[in-house]
Amino acid sequence: MDNDQSKKRLFGAADPSTCHPPSVGRSFISVDGICRVTHFFAMSGKQSKKRRTSVTNRINFDPSSVRRLLPSSDRICQLAKNQSQGPSQVTAGHLPSDTQASGSGSQGPMSSFSHPSEPSYPASITGESGDVHIGRGAYEQREQGQLQAAATHEILNELAGQTQRSAIEPTFRMGSTSNTDEDAIHFPCVASATFAETQSPPDTYLKPFKDFNQVVTTITKIHPYARMSLGMLVAVSQMFVVQEIRDERLSRLLDTIRNVYEFLTKETTPKDMSGMRETFAKIALMTSGAVQFIKNYSATEDFWKKSRKDVEYETQDVSIAYIQALDDLMEQYRRREDRGVQVDAFRVLEDLNLDSLGRARGAGPNWTKKCLDGTRTNVLTEIIDWIYDTDENVPCILWLHGQAGKGKSAIAHTIALWFKNVGGVGSCFCFSRDWQAEHLEEKIFRTIACDLAERDPAFRRALAGALATDDSLKTSSDVALQWQKLILEPLCEVSGHMVGNVVIVVDALDESGPERSRKRLVSVLASAQAADLPRNVRILVTSRPFPDIEHELSAARHVAAASLDNVPAMSEENDIRLYIMRRLGPLRDIGATEVYRIAQKAEGLFEWARLACEIVNPSRTVKNGSVKERFDNIMLLPSGGLLDAMYQAILKNAIPHDETALTQFRSVMQQIILTLEPLHMDALCKMRSHFSANEDRHDMVAILESMSLLLSGVTDRSSPVRPLHASFYDFLIDPARSQTYFVGEPNMYNLAFASMRILSNDLRFNICGLESSYFSNSEVVDLEERINENILPHLSYSCRFWAQHLERTEFDLGLAKLVEGVLGSEKLLFWIEALSLLGAV
């Protein structure tokens, strides 16, 4: 599919009912809440955590129990006679009932799922409430019965001379008994003959996966989140079709996965998948995690051996955890329950020393920025279909662009969080204009590589290999080199060892920095190297259509471009109407007519609709007039430049029109805009108290509180103060747009002066009170607590950024004396110590 075809397909006015689900045709490669399933294993060669009491006791095997189950000699002779007449006499249907209950085909798809009434096993999955509990008691009882039944079944098979079992008949064998350690665990291995005795899995064993794939092709209308889960489950099923899995120790886990697919195929509908989409996503997450464990089992086994761990125990531990978590989730799904418990896969990750790989802070996805449920369904569905598209010519990069306020970031955050929730391997990197001083464009690929390594063991090993070869990659600012060595080469190396697609989301590329620094990153994405990515890698990029970005990306054949400005107006208006109804529905004076008029006025700008709802809602800070009067004022705003008109209206209501108030407003907003890292309100006030001029040391809290509609960190003091939307930045620094509220030309003097005064006043010897200078920072157990207590945010900021502010300030004698007082005294050594503690050197 060429680029033009992609543009026509994405975000057209097509009927959503014609959208098809993820295709079935190849093995994909793919990208946590209240309660989280914990990682079961330490990241290093240390001993794993203390074994759980209910697991560590070996199941007592009494030989007499087998003798009690043995048939009489006459019965054995009769069985031998029957066997001579044909092998069909000993079949799954004639196994003891305990064995049938654990088989994958005899009792239906739900036969192995534990019931909530069974005794719980709380150690594997922990949480505050509503935890996913595991029916350990019932599991051990089943194991005991299966052990006894297995012994009888094996003897009968040996006497009857049966060497080839039915493809769907499970075989039960004891685990290795060579280990004499009494604390070791030897659960009976439940091995499927299809993987233990044949070269490749027969069609009978693969039937649940093939049936599921066949049913998926008939599903058209489904919630996009459920579609994301469905795509992951299809990718998992494909792995079974194309890969031979023969390790007997994993057979019970394999049978459970088969049962999951049988249940989803026979007893669920697209309506169920959409209605139970949260539980459905958890099933996809745990299933993909289980398959990732299976696929990486050989390397994991080697890791356990090197770490001197009990491989049998560790294997059973992870397998049982997955089995029982899947059982519980399937029971929830069958009962139409969603207990609100979030889980994460049990990932066995080796300690491969990735801590020193410098990564960006706070660049990940934010759940508060997701799309409102039920909105943008057409756009989200098309992106998900692109992710799972198996066409060999599908572009690996999708550039989603549109004007400010169109909701690009909401879509990016939604895709990234959904994909992570269903167990996908991926990363989300979000640029922000107020973090440009961090030079995030130099850290993007190091951060993405770390994210992928935390989600997939195979990629983790490949990345560690690359870093071992060239240690300079950990700190290199060469974006092209990072791309080649940390992303492209490791992905190509492990493309056949990952489960599902890899999805990388890069949000707000236009905010990555000025055009000069942005050029290198855009060039990498448009380069021929990016076209060499494995076919199962997808990169979603969002930005405004800046000329330099458009020039590079639109010319690349491996990049598909889609514009939110081209989304049908009716679709956008419906989404905005739903958003407004959710926000203003309870208001007495706002009915269907008012909702319709606001949605129509928004002209597809979600940010404008958000601000309109904030103004109309009486619970907010805008108190002038009644709900009806505020609604009327919004309707009177000019249609041209909607966001600018909205900003003008909000500021006119918040800032008195006298020169003193306007001067203070400009000073406060310039401080926020020029600060090289967003600060909380308390830190901003501390900095302002050290400004040089008395008139600039005014209380800024009142001004900020009047602007809570436009700034974060005002009503919620736990967040830094920053504009809620990038377009407000542009408005404030453009005199033609902001007019009276133009903040003026940038002047770093006050921030440079305040930083030097803070260093002069607050730096001191051994600022964190360390007991000895002979210990490295990493050896101080409570170092983070000491830093938070002694190096407050305003001092931390001043230590890290005073030089950058000073560099952009004209010479001033008073400022020069402050610099001399710090750098020409022992304060210099105290500053270097503080930088070391902050990890800034």
Buried (B, 14 or more C-beta within 10 A) or exposed (E): BEBEEBBEBBBEEBEEEEBEBBBBBBBBBBBEEEBBBBBBBBBEEEEBEEBBEBBEEBEEBEEEBBEEBEBEEEEBEEBEEBBEEEBEBBEBEEBBEBBBBBBBBBBEBBBBBBEEEBBBBBBBBEBEEEBBBBBBBBBBBBBBBBBBBBBBBBBBBEBBEBEEBBBBBBBBBBBEEEBEEEEBBBBBBBBBBBBBEBEEBEEEBBBBBBBBBEBBEEBEBBBBBBBBBBBBBBBBBBBBBEBEBBBBBBBBBBBBBBBBBBBBBBBBEBEBBBBBBBBBBBBBBBBBBBBBBBBBBEBBBEBBEEBEBBBBBBBBBBBBBBBBBBBBBBBBBBEEEBBEBBBBBBBBBBBBEBEEBBBBEEBBBBEEBBBBEEBBBBBBBBBBBBBBBBEEEBBBBBBBBBBBBBBBBBBBBBBBBBBBBBBBBBBBBBBBBBBBEBBBBBBBBBBBBBBBBBBBBBBBBBBBEBBEEEEEBBEBEBBBBBBBBBBBBBBBBBBBBBBBBBBBBBBBBBBBBEEEBBBBBBBBBBBEBBBEBBBBBBBBBBBBBBEBBBEBBBEBEBBBBBBBEEBBEEBBBBBBBBBBBBBBEEBEBBEEEBBBBBBEBBBBBBBBBBBBBBBBBEEBBBEEBEBBEBBEBBEEBEEEEBBBBBBBBBBEBBBEEEEEBBBBBBBBBBBBBBBBBBBBBEBBBBBBBBBBEEEBBBEBBEBBBBBBBBBBBBEEEEBBBBBBBBBBBBBBBEEEBBEEBBBEEEBBBBBBBBBBBBBBEBBEEEBBEBEEEEEEEEEBEEBEEBBEEBBBBBBBBBBBBBEBBBEEBEEBEEBEEBBEBBEEEEBEEBBEBBBEBBEEE
